[in-house]
Amino acid sequence: MDIEKKFLEAVEDSKTITEKPSNETLLQLYSLYKQATLGDNISEPNPNPFDFVAKAKYDAWADLFGKPKEVAMQEYIDLIYKLKN
């Protein structure tokens, strides 16, 4: 099975996780998903300095700049597998 199919399965599996992951793990999932689906974060940061959630998401994704999509997909798959077991 190719990496994209495994990734899409992991995305579906993420919806069945019963225990809510930590905020750090959620940010990691978010940033890996964005990197895997959209590539490098080239967007502008949210101009509101008090929107801490948006800033955390932006920073988490920006930290993955340059990571190949396939690597982000595999890391996402591995993290979902870890959360499910």
DALINUR-V392539 format. One record per residue. SS is DSSP state (h for helix, s for strand, l for the rest). PHI is phi as a letter, one per 40 degrees, with the letter a starting at -180 (* if undefined). Layout:
SS&PHI, SS&PHI
This chain:
l&*, l&c, h&c, h&c, h&c, h&c, h&c, h&c, h&c, h&c, h&c, h&c, h&c, h&c, l&c, l&b, l&c, l&c, l&c, l&c, l&c, l&c, h&c, h&c, h&c, h&c, h&c, h&c, h&c, h&d, h&c, h&c, h&c, h&c, h&c, h&c, h&c, h&b, l&g, l&c, l&c, l&b, l&c, l&c, l&c, l&c, l&c, l&c, l&c, l&b, l&c, h&c, h&c, h&c, h&c, h&c, h&c, h&d, h&c, h&c, h&c, h&c, l&c, l&c, l&d, l&g, l&c, l&c, h&d, h&c, h&c, h&c, h&c, h&c, h&c, h&c, h&d, h&c, h&c, h&c, h&d, h&c, h&c, h&c, l&b
